[in-house]
Amino acid sequence: MPPDAVTALMAALSDPTRLGALRLLWDGREHCVCEMMERLGASQSRMSRHMAVLKSIGLVLDRRDAQWVRYRRNPALCAATTAIVDAVMAAMAETRKDAA
């Protein structure tokens, strides 16, 4: 993974809303922007901006469905990227478990 790609990935993972969206999408299913807006408490414009960041670095793919856009985890992610995001997701789950 090139250094610029690592920097872009770390920047994308630094935002709580993007992390929340990835947590939802990391289940491998497709999720509508409306669902992410509701679950993450974000406006449509804010959610769209965050998803554009995740899409621009290749973490997610999108599909238009009438007035909504549906996103899913990119199944073609390289192993290094997947390992990084998996580690972040595991750390988030552990943090939530410790806080409970």
N, CA, C and O atoms as CSV, one atom per row, in Angstrom:
chain,resi,resn,atom,element,x,y,z
A,1,MET,N,N,0.858,-1.173,0.000
A,1,MET,CA,C,0.000,0.000,0.000
A,1,MET,C,C,0.905,1.236,0.000
A,1,MET,O,O,1.752,1.383,0.881
A,2,PRO,N,N,0.728,2.124,-0.983
A,2,PRO,CA,C,1.571,3.329,-1.054
A,2,PRO,C,C,1.352,4.248,0.147
A,2,PRO,O,O,0.261,4.282,0.715
A,3,PRO,N,N,2.390,4.992,0.533
A,3,PRO,CA,C,2.265,5.889,1.696
A,3,PRO,C,C,1.096,6.867,1.585
A,3,PRO,O,O,0.416,7.131,2.577
A,4,ASP,N,N,0.857,7.406,0.390
A,4,ASP,CA,C,-0.269,8.336,0.228
A,4,ASP,C,C,-1.606,7.657,0.515
A,4,ASP,O,O,-2.511,8.269,1.082
A,5,ALA,N,N,-1.724,6.385,0.120
A,5,ALA,CA,C,-2.960,5.643,0.364
A,5,ALA,C,C,-3.149,5.392,1.856
A,5,ALA,O,O,-4.271,5.451,2.359
A,6,VAL,N,N,-2.067,5.113,2.557
A,6,VAL,CA,C,-2.141,4.907,4.013
A,6,VAL,C,C,-2.567,6.208,4.695
A,6,VAL,O,O,-3.402,6.196,5.599
A,7,THR,N,N,-1.999,7.313,4.263
A,7,THR,CA,C,-2.357,8.615,4.838
A,7,THR,C,C,-3.832,8.915,4.609
A,7,THR,O,O,-4.521,9.366,5.523
A,8,ALA,N,N,-4.326,8.668,3.384
A,8,ALA,CA,C,-5.740,8.911,3.071
A,8,ALA,C,C,-6.639,8.000,3.902
A,8,ALA,O,O,-7.686,8.434,4.383
A,9,LEU,N,N,-6.239,6.741,4.073
A,9,LEU,CA,C,-7.023,5.798,4.878
A,9,LEU,C,C,-7.079,6.258,6.334
A,9,LEU,O,O,-8.150,6.261,6.940
A,10,MET,N,N,-5.947,6.644,6.894
A,10,MET,CA,C,-5.921,7.095,8.289
A,10,MET,C,C,-6.764,8.350,8.471
A,10,MET,O,O,-7.459,8.492,9.478
A,11,ALA,N,N,-6.706,9.258,7.503
A,11,ALA,CA,C,-7.527,10.469,7.580
A,11,ALA,C,C,-9.009,10.110,7.530
A,11,ALA,O,O,-9.814,10.676,8.270
A,12,ALA,N,N,-9.366,9.174,6.660
A,12,ALA,CA,C,-10.772,8.760,6.550
A,12,ALA,C,C,-11.253,8.105,7.838
A,12,ALA,O,O,-12.401,8.293,8.242
A,13,LEU,N,N,-10.382,7.337,8.483
A,13,LEU,CA,C,-10.761,6.633,9.708
A,13,LEU,C,C,-10.741,7.534,10.939
A,13,LEU,O,O,-11.128,7.102,12.024
A,14,SER,N,N,-10.298,8.773,10.785
A,14,SER,CA,C,-10.172,9.669,11.934
A,14,SER,C,C,-11.479,10.345,12.328
A,14,SER,O,O,-11.542,10.992,13.373
A,15,ASP,N,N,-12.518,10.210,11.517
A,15,ASP,CA,C,-13.781,10.890,11.811
A,15,ASP,C,C,-14.799,9.923,12.413
A,15,ASP,O,O,-15.010,8.842,11.864
A,16,PRO,N,N,-15.435,10.287,13.530
A,16,PRO,CA,C,-16.409,9.398,14.169
A,16,PRO,C,C,-17.603,9.024,13.286
A,16,PRO,O,O,-18.090,7.896,13.360
A,17,THR,N,N,-18.072,9.943,12.464
A,17,THR,CA,C,-19.214,9.621,11.597
A,17,THR,C,C,-18.809,8.608,10.534
A,17,THR,O,O,-19.558,7.673,10.249
A,18,ARG,N,N,-17.634,8.789,9.950
A,18,ARG,CA,C,-17.165,7.817,8.949
A,18,ARG,C,C,-16.907,6.463,9.594
A,18,ARG,O,O,-17.196,5.427,8.995
A,19,LEU,N,N,-16.369,6.460,10.800
A,19,LEU,CA,C,-16.165,5.188,11.502
A,19,LEU,C,C,-17.497,4.491,11.775
A,19,LEU,O,O,-17.615,3.274,11.627
A,20,GLY,N,N,-18.490,5.270,12.171
A,20,GLY,CA,C,-19.814,4.695,12.402
A,20,GLY,C,C,-20.405,4.117,11.135
A,20,GLY,O,O,-21.007,3.044,11.159
A,21,ALA,N,N,-20.236,4.819,10.032
A,21,ALA,CA,C,-20.737,4.312,8.750
A,21,ALA,C,C,-20.019,3.024,8.370
A,21,ALA,O,O,-20.648,2.063,7.926
A,22,LEU,N,N,-18.707,3.007,8.543
A,22,LEU,CA,C,-17.961,1.784,8.233
A,22,LEU,C,C,-18.376,0.627,9.130
A,22,LEU,O,O,-18.468,-0.515,8.682
A,23,ARG,N,N,-18.626,0.929,10.395
A,23,ARG,CA,C,-19.067,-0.139,11.309
A,23,ARG,C,C,-20.350,-0.777,10.791
A,23,ARG,O,O,-20.506,-1.997,10.832
A,24,LEU,N,N,-21.274,0.061,10.300
A,24,LEU,CA,C,-22.516,-0.471,9.733
A,24,LEU,C,C,-22.244,-1.267,8.459
A,24,LEU,O,O,-22.801,-2.348,8.268
A,25,LEU,N,N,-21.400,-0.739,7.601
A,25,LEU,CA,C,-21.147,-1.369,6.304
A,25,LEU,C,C,-20.246,-2.590,6.393
A,25,LEU,O,O,-20.223,-3.416,5.481
A,26,TRP,N,N,-19.514,-2.704,7.474
A,26,TRP,CA,C,-18.551,-3.802,7.583
A,26,TRP,C,C,-19.238,-5.153,7.770
A,26,TRP,O,O,-18.573,-6.189,7.781
A,27,ASP,N,N,-20.581,-5.149,7.919
A,27,ASP,CA,C,-21.308,-6.423,8.003
A,27,ASP,C,C,-21.448,-7.079,6.634
A,27,ASP,O,O,-21.935,-8.205,6.531
A,28,GLY,N,N,-21.020,-6.374,5.575
A,28,GLY,CA,C,-21.048,-6.951,4.236
A,28,GLY,C,C,-22.346,-6.728,3.482
A,28,GLY,O,O,-22.442,-7.051,2.298
A,29,ARG,N,N,-23.349,-6.176,4.164
A,29,ARG,CA,C,-24.627,-5.930,3.495
A,29,ARG,C,C,-24.660,-4.516,2.939
A,29,ARG,O,O,-23.792,-3.691,3.225
A,30,GLU,N,N,-25.676,-4.263,2.144
A,30,GLU,CA,C,-25.885,-2.941,1.574
A,30,GLU,C,C,-26.749,-2.130,2.536
A,30,GLU,O,O,-27.706,-2.647,3.111
A,31,HIS,N,N,-26.400,-0.847,2.706
A,31,HIS,CA,C,-27.155,0.014,3.606
A,31,HIS,C,C,-27.486,1.322,2.903
A,31,HIS,O,O,-26.653,1.899,2.204
A,32,CYS,N,N,-28.704,1.771,3.099
A,32,CYS,CA,C,-29.197,3.009,2.513
A,32,CYS,C,C,-28.681,4.204,3.317
A,32,CYS,O,O,-28.497,4.118,4.532
A,33,VAL,N,N,-28.455,5.305,2.628
A,33,VAL,CA,C,-28.043,6.524,3.308
A,33,VAL,C,C,-29.058,6.897,4.388
A,33,VAL,O,O,-28.684,7.366,5.463
A,34,CYS,N,N,-30.343,6.687,4.099
A,34,CYS,CA,C,-31.370,7.044,5.087
A,34,CYS,C,C,-31.166,6.275,6.394
A,34,CYS,O,O,-31.358,6.837,7.472
A,35,GLU,N,N,-30.785,5.016,6.314
A,35,GLU,CA,C,-30.530,4.221,7.516
A,35,GLU,C,C,-29.316,4.760,8.268
A,35,GLU,O,O,-29.342,4.890,9.491
A,36,MET,N,N,-28.256,5.072,7.529
A,36,MET,CA,C,-27.055,5.597,8.180
A,36,MET,C,C,-27.329,6.951,8.824
A,36,MET,O,O,-26.846,7.228,9.922
A,37,MET,N,N,-28.106,7.798,8.141
A,37,MET,CA,C,-28.469,9.098,8.712
A,37,MET,C,C,-29.170,8.920,10.050
A,37,MET,O,O,-28.842,9.589,11.030
A,38,GLU,N,N,-30.131,8.021,10.081
A,38,GLU,CA,C,-30.909,7.793,11.298
A,38,GLU,C,C,-30.044,7.222,12.414
A,38,GLU,O,O,-30.084,7.704,13.546
A,39,ARG,N,N,-29.267,6.202,12.093
A,39,ARG,CA,C,-28.477,5.525,13.124
A,39,ARG,C,C,-27.310,6.363,13.626
A,39,ARG,O,O,-26.878,6.211,14.769
A,40,LEU,N,N,-26.799,7.252,12.768
A,40,LEU,CA,C,-25.636,8.050,13.156
A,40,LEU,C,C,-25.994,9.486,13.522
A,40,LEU,O,O,-25.127,10.260,13.929
A,41,GLY,N,N,-27.269,9.844,13.379
A,41,GLY,CA,C,-27.702,11.195,13.719
A,41,GLY,C,C,-27.092,12.266,12.840
A,41,GLY,O,O,-26.744,13.346,13.320
A,42,ALA,N,N,-26.960,11.974,11.559
A,42,ALA,CA,C,-26.336,12.910,10.623
A,42,ALA,C,C,-27.344,13.387,9.598
A,42,ALA,O,O,-28.262,12.654,9.230
A,43,SER,N,N,-27.174,14.612,9.137
A,43,SER,CA,C,-28.029,15.128,8.074
A,43,SER,C,C,-27.648,14.464,6.750
A,43,SER,O,O,-26.592,13.843,6.629
A,44,GLN,N,N,-28.527,14.610,5.769
A,44,GLN,CA,C,-28.273,14.003,4.455
A,44,GLN,C,C,-27.006,14.583,3.825
A,44,GLN,O,O,-26.188,13.838,3.285
A,45,SER,N,N,-26.841,15.881,3.889
A,45,SER,CA,C,-25.662,16.492,3.260
A,45,SER,C,C,-24.377,16.075,3.971
A,45,SER,O,O,-23.362,15.809,3.327
A,46,ARG,N,N,-24.427,16.020,5.299
A,46,ARG,CA,C,-23.247,15.598,6.063
A,46,ARG,C,C,-22.891,14.142,5.759
A,46,ARG,O,O,-21.722,13.804,5.574
A,47,MET,N,N,-23.914,13.287,5.710
A,47,MET,CA,C,-23.678,11.877,5.432
A,47,MET,C,C,-23.112,11.700,4.028
A,47,MET,O,O,-22.202,10.897,3.820
A,48,SER,N,N,-23.643,12.443,3.072
A,48,SER,CA,C,-23.154,12.354,1.695
A,48,SER,C,C,-21.687,12.760,1.599
A,48,SER,O,O,-20.913,12.119,0.888
A,49,ARG,N,N,-21.300,13.813,2.305
A,49,ARG,CA,C,-19.895,14.241,2.288
A,49,ARG,C,C,-18.987,13.154,2.867
A,49,ARG,O,O,-17.925,12.864,2.315
A,50,HIS,N,N,-19.407,12.564,3.969
A,50,HIS,CA,C,-18.591,11.510,4.585
A,50,HIS,C,C,-18.497,10.286,3.685
A,50,HIS,O,O,-17.433,9.679,3.565
A,51,MET,N,N,-19.603,9.925,3.057
A,51,MET,CA,C,-19.578,8.750,2.184
A,51,MET,C,C,-18.727,9.010,0.946
A,51,MET,O,O,-18.102,8.090,0.420
A,52,ALA,N,N,-18.699,10.252,0.479
A,52,ALA,CA,C,-17.849,10.599,-0.667
A,52,ALA,C,C,-16.377,10.377,-0.321
A,52,ALA,O,O,-15.600,9.927,-1.164
A,53,VAL,N,N,-15.996,10.692,0.916
A,53,VAL,CA,C,-14.615,10.458,1.348
A,53,VAL,C,C,-14.307,8.962,1.337
A,53,VAL,O,O,-13.273,8.541,0.820
A,54,LEU,N,N,-15.204,8.167,1.906
A,54,LEU,CA,C,-14.987,6.713,1.958
A,54,LEU,C,C,-14.963,6.098,0.563
A,54,LEU,O,O,-14.200,5.170,0.296
A,55,LYS,N,N,-15.797,6.618,-0.313
A,55,LYS,CA,C,-15.832,6.123,-1.693
A,55,LYS,C,C,-14.570,6.529,-2.449
A,55,LYS,O,O,-14.037,5.742,-3.231
A,56,SER,N,N,-14.092,7.746,-2.222
A,56,SER,CA,C,-12.927,8.250,-2.964
A,56,SER,C,C,-11.667,7.429,-2.692
A,56,SER,O,O,-10.789,7.344,-3.550
A,57,ILE,N,N,-11.571,6.825,-1.510
A,57,ILE,CA,C,-10.390,5.998,-1.224
A,57,ILE,C,C,-10.671,4.505,-1.438
A,57,ILE,O,O,-9.833,3.656,-1.135
A,58,GLY,N,N,-11.852,4.205,-1.959
A,58,GLY,CA,C,-12.149,2.832,-2.360
A,58,GLY,C,C,-12.671,1.909,-1.278
A,58,GLY,O,O,-12.775,0.704,-1.507
A,59,LEU,N,N,-13.007,2.434,-0.096
A,59,LEU,CA,C,-13.514,1.559,0.967
A,59,LEU,C,C,-14.927,1.080,0.704
A,59,LEU,O,O,-15.291,-0.029,1.095
A,60,VAL,N,N,-15.733,1.911,0.038
A,60,VAL,CA,C,-17.130,1.557,-0.196
A,60,VAL,C,C,-17.496,1.748,-1.668
A,60,VAL,O,O,-16.852,2.497,-2.402
A,61,LEU,N,N,-18.542,1.052,-2.065
A,61,LEU,CA,C,-19.144,1.200,-3.386
A,61,LEU,C,C,-20.562,1.692,-3.188
A,61,LEU,O,O,-21.163,1.466,-2.138
A,62,ASP,N,N,-21.096,2.362,-4.190
A,62,ASP,CA,C,-22.462,2.855,-4.071
A,62,ASP,C,C,-23.320,2.419,-5.251
A,62,ASP,O,O,-22.826,2.024,-6.308
A,63,ARG,N,N,-24.620,2.508,-5.023
A,63,ARG,CA,C,-25.614,2.171,-6.041
A,63,ARG,C,C,-26.821,3.056,-5.817
A,63,ARG,O,O,-27.333,3.145,-4.701
A,64,ARG,N,N,-27.282,3.717,-6.881
A,64,ARG,CA,C,-28.465,4.575,-6.771
A,64,ARG,C,C,-29.710,3.700,-6.800
A,64,ARG,O,O,-29.822,2.774,-7.605
A,65,ASP,N,N,-30.653,4.014,-5.897
A,65,ASP,CA,C,-31.926,3.309,-5.796
A,65,ASP,C,C,-33.014,4.372,-5.629
A,65,ASP,O,O,-33.298,4.816,-4.516
A,66,ALA,N,N,-33.622,4.776,-6.761
A,66,ALA,CA,C,-34.600,5.877,-6.776
A,66,ALA,C,C,-33.929,7.121,-6.203
A,66,ALA,O,O,-32.896,7.551,-6.715
A,67,GLN,N,N,-34.502,7.708,-5.143
A,67,GLN,CA,C,-33.930,8.928,-4.593
A,67,GLN,C,C,-32.805,8.661,-3.593
A,67,GLN,O,O,-32.143,9.604,-3.159
A,68,TRP,N,N,-32.574,7.414,-3.220
A,68,TRP,CA,C,-31.555,7.083,-2.222
A,68,TRP,C,C,-30.323,6.474,-2.874
A,68,TRP,O,O,-30.363,5.978,-3.999
A,69,VAL,N,N,-29.250,6.528,-2.141
A,69,VAL,CA,C,-28.024,5.858,-2.544
A,69,VAL,C,C,-27.743,4.782,-1.508
A,69,VAL,O,O,-27.828,5.018,-0.302
A,70,ARG,N,N,-27.419,3.632,-1.985
A,70,ARG,CA,C,-27.085,2.506,-1.104
A,70,ARG,C,C,-25.587,2.237,-1.199
A,70,ARG,O,O,-24.998,2.255,-2.280
A,71,TYR,N,N,-24.997,1.989,-0.046
A,71,TYR,CA,C,-23.562,1.748,0.023
A,71,TYR,C,C,-23.294,0.352,0.552
A,71,TYR,O,O,-24.101,-0.233,1.276
A,72,ARG,N,N,-22.125,-0.167,0.165
A,72,ARG,CA,C,-21.669,-1.450,0.698
A,72,ARG,C,C,-20.148,-1.439,0.761
A,72,ARG,O,O,-19.483,-0.657,0.081
A,73,ARG,N,N,-19.631,-2.301,1.571
A,73,ARG,CA,C,-18.187,-2.472,1.688
A,73,ARG,C,C,-17.651,-2.927,0.334
A,73,ARG,O,O,-18.275,-3.753,-0.332
A,74,ASN,N,N,-16.526,-2.406,-0.068
A,74,ASN,CA,C,-15.919,-2.814,-1.332
A,74,ASN,C,C,-15.331,-4.213,-1.160
A,74,ASN,O,O,-14.401,-4.393,-0.374
A,75,PRO,N,N,-15.857,-5.208,-1.880
A,75,PRO,CA,C,-15.345,-6.570,-1.709
A,75,PRO,C,C,-13.950,-6.766,-2.297
A,75,PRO,O,O,-13.314,-7.787,-2.037
A,76,ALA,N,N,-13.465,-5.811,-3.081
A,76,ALA,CA,C,-12.166,-5.951,-3.737
A,76,ALA,C,C,-11.040,-5.208,-3.001
A,76,ALA,O,O,-10.002,-4.911,-3.591
A,77,LEU,N,N,-11.250,-4.912,-1.718
A,77,LEU,CA,C,-10.202,-4.217,-0.959
A,77,LEU,C,C,-8.955,-5.081,-0.864
A,77,LEU,O,O,-9.041,-6.306,-0.773
A,78,CYS,N,N,-7.800,-4.436,-0.887
A,78,CYS,CA,C,-6.553,-5.193,-0.719
A,78,CYS,C,C,-6.476,-5.712,0.718
A,78,CYS,O,O,-7.130,-5.190,1.622
A,79,ALA,N,N,-5.675,-6.730,0.901
A,79,ALA,CA,C,-5.567,-7.378,2.213
A,79,ALA,C,C,-5.067,-6.410,3.286
A,79,ALA,O,O,-5.535,-6.458,4.424
A,80,ALA,N,N,-4.128,-5.537,2.940
A,80,ALA,CA,C,-3.590,-4.601,3.925
A,80,ALA,C,C,-4.668,-3.628,4.402
A,80,ALA,O,O,-4.775,-3.359,5.599
A,81,THR,N,N,-5.462,-3.102,3.477
A,81,THR,CA,C,-6.535,-2.178,3.848
A,81,THR,C,C,-7.567,-2.881,4.712
A,81,THR,O,O,-7.997,-2.347,5.735
A,82,THR,N,N,-7.960,-4.062,4.308
A,82,THR,CA,C,-8.928,-4.839,5.085
A,82,THR,C,C,-8.413,-5.095,6.492
A,82,THR,O,O,-9.165,-4.975,7.459
A,83,ALA,N,N,-7.136,-5.446,6.616
A,83,ALA,CA,C,-6.548,-5.718,7.931
A,83,ALA,C,C,-6.563,-4.469,8.814
A,83,ALA,O,O,-6.835,-4.562,10.011
A,84,ILE,N,N,-6.274,-3.313,8.238
A,84,ILE,CA,C,-6.281,-2.071,9.008
A,84,ILE,C,C,-7.690,-1.754,9.500
A,84,ILE,O,O,-7.892,-1.458,10.677
A,85,VAL,N,N,-8.651,-1.818,8.599
A,85,VAL,CA,C,-10.025,-1.493,8.991
A,85,VAL,C,C,-10.554,-2.536,9.978
A,85,VAL,O,O,-11.243,-2.184,10.935
A,86,ASP,N,N,-10.241,-3.803,9.758
A,86,ASP,CA,C,-10.652,-4.845,10.711
A,86,ASP,C,C,-10.094,-4.555,12.106
A,86,ASP,O,O,-10.797,-4.714,13.103
A,87,ALA,N,N,-8.834,-4.132,12.173
A,87,ALA,CA,C,-8.214,-3.831,13.464
A,87,ALA,C,C,-8.897,-2.641,14.136
A,87,ALA,O,O,-9.109,-2.647,15.349
A,88,VAL,N,N,-9.239,-1.629,13.353
A,88,VAL,CA,C,-9.945,-0.470,13.911
A,88,VAL,C,C,-11.321,-0.886,14.414
A,88,VAL,O,O,-11.735,-0.465,15.495
A,89,MET,N,N,-12.035,-1.706,13.648
A,89,MET,CA,C,-13.366,-2.163,14.062
A,89,MET,C,C,-13.269,-2.995,15.348
A,89,MET,O,O,-14.106,-2.863,16.241
A,90,ALA,N,N,-12.256,-3.842,15.436
A,90,ALA,CA,C,-12.073,-4.654,16.647
A,90,ALA,C,C,-11.757,-3.768,17.848
A,90,ALA,O,O,-12.263,-4.005,18.945
A,91,ALA,N,N,-10.932,-2.759,17.649
A,91,ALA,CA,C,-10.597,-1.841,18.741
A,91,ALA,C,C,-11.833,-1.068,19.192
A,91,ALA,O,O,-12.033,-0.856,20.388
A,92,MET,N,N,-12.655,-0.652,18.243
A,92,MET,CA,C,-13.890,0.050,18.595
A,92,MET,C,C,-14.813,-0.854,19.404
A,92,MET,O,O,-15.406,-0.414,20.389
A,93,ALA,N,N,-14.936,-2.116,18.993
A,93,ALA,CA,C,-15.804,-3.055,19.711
A,93,ALA,C,C,-15.275,-3.274,21.122
A,93,ALA,O,O,-16.057,-3.346,22.070
A,94,GLU,N,N,-13.971,-3.382,21.270
A,94,GLU,CA,C,-13.376,-3.583,22.591
A,94,GLU,C,C,-13.592,-2.358,23.478
A,94,GLU,O,O,-13.860,-2.492,24.671
A,95,THR,N,N,-13.476,-1.177,22.900
A,95,THR,CA,C,-13.697,0.063,23.645
A,95,THR,C,C,-15.141,0.149,24.125
A,95,THR,O,O,-15.397,0.527,25.268
A,96,ARG,N,N,-16.083,-0.201,23.254
A,96,ARG,CA,C,-17.502,-0.182,23.643
A,96,ARG,C,C,-17.769,-1.192,24.735
A,96,ARG,O,O,-18.539,-0.928,25.658
A,97,LYS,N,N,-17.134,-2.356,24.634
A,97,LYS,CA,C,-17.317,-3.406,25.639
A,97,LYS,C,C,-16.751,-2.949,26.994
A,97,LYS,O,O,-17.365,-3.179,28.036
A,98,ASP,N,N,-15.591,-2.308,26.972
A,98,ASP,CA,C,-14.974,-1.819,28.214
A,98,ASP,C,C,-15.812,-0.714,28.862
A,98,ASP,O,O,-15.876,-0.603,30.086
A,99,ALA,N,N,-16.446,0.092,28.025
A,99,ALA,CA,C,-17.258,1.213,28.543
A,99,ALA,C,C,-18.571,0.744,29.155
A,99,ALA,O,O,-19.159,1.443,29.980
A,100,ALA,N,N,-19.030,-0.431,28.755
A,100,ALA,CA,C,-20.320,-0.941,29.246
A,100,ALA,C,C,-20.255,-1.501,30.640
A,100,ALA,O,O,-21.267,-1.961,31.169
